[in-house]
């Protein structure tokens, strides 16, 4: 079962590829998506990363929360299901 992580406080320059590469240090990344504004196409400052296992997701939270990505400290938490 893959675990989805919420990644907040992203720099505007961060894209799907750089997000995926950053999280690969913690394990296998299934997907990485930076959420963009529909009209402008600009990053909304957050995204989601799906890791291949719960253990890798926990490792990513422990190791990457608060680390700098593209000049900004990011926030990494387990994603909550949509209501």
C-alpha positions in Angstrom: 0.0 0.0 0.0 1.5 3.3 -1.0 1.3 6.3 1.3 0.5 9.8 0.1 2.4 12.7 1.6 1.4 16.4 1.7 4.3 18.7 1.0 3.8 22.4 1.8 5.7 25.7 1.7 7.1 24.9 -1.8 9.0 27.6 -3.7 7.3 28.8 -6.9 10.2 27.3 -8.9 9.6 23.8 -7.7 8.2 21.4 -10.3 7.1 17.7 -10.4 10.6 16.5 -11.4 12.5 18.4 -8.8 10.0 17.3 -6.1 10.4 13.7 -7.2 14.2 13.8 -7.2 14.3 15.4 -3.7 12.1 12.6 -2.2 14.0 9.8 -3.9 16.6 10.1 -1.1 14.0 8.6 1.2 12.9 5.7 -1.1 10.9 4.8 -4.2 8.6 7.6 -5.3 5.5 6.4 -7.1 4.3 9.9 -8.0 5.1 13.6 -7.3 2.7 16.4 -8.2 3.0 20.1 -7.6 -0.5 21.6 -7.5 -0.9 24.5 -9.9 -3.4 27.3 -10.4 -5.8 26.5 -13.2 -5.8 29.9 -14.7 -2.2 31.1 -14.4 -0.5 27.7 -14.3 1.7 28.9 -11.4 2.5 26.7 -8.4 0.1 27.1 -5.5 2.9 26.3 -3.1 2.1 22.7 -2.2 2.0 19.3 -3.7 1.7 15.6 -3.0 4.2 12.8 -3.1 3.3 9.1 -3.1 5.9 6.7 -1.7 5.9 3.0 -2.4 5.6 1.9 1.2 4.5 3.1 4.6 8.1 2.7 5.9 9.5 4.9 3.1 6.8 7.5 3.8 7.6 7.6 7.5 11.3 7.9 6.6 10.5 10.8 4.2 8.6 12.6 6.9 11.4 12.1 9.5 14.3 13.0 7.2 12.8 15.7 4.9 10.4 17.7 7.0 12.0 21.2 7.5 14.7 20.6 4.9 15.4 23.2 2.2 14.1 22.6 -1.3 14.8 25.3 -3.9 15.7 27.7 -1.1 12.6 27.2 1.2 12.1 24.9 4.2 9.3 22.5 3.3 6.6 20.9 5.5 6.1 17.2 5.0 3.1 15.4 6.6 0.9 12.4 5.8 -1.9 13.5 3.5 -5.4 13.4 4.9 -8.2 12.0 2.8 -10.5 14.5 1.1 -13.8 15.1 2.8 
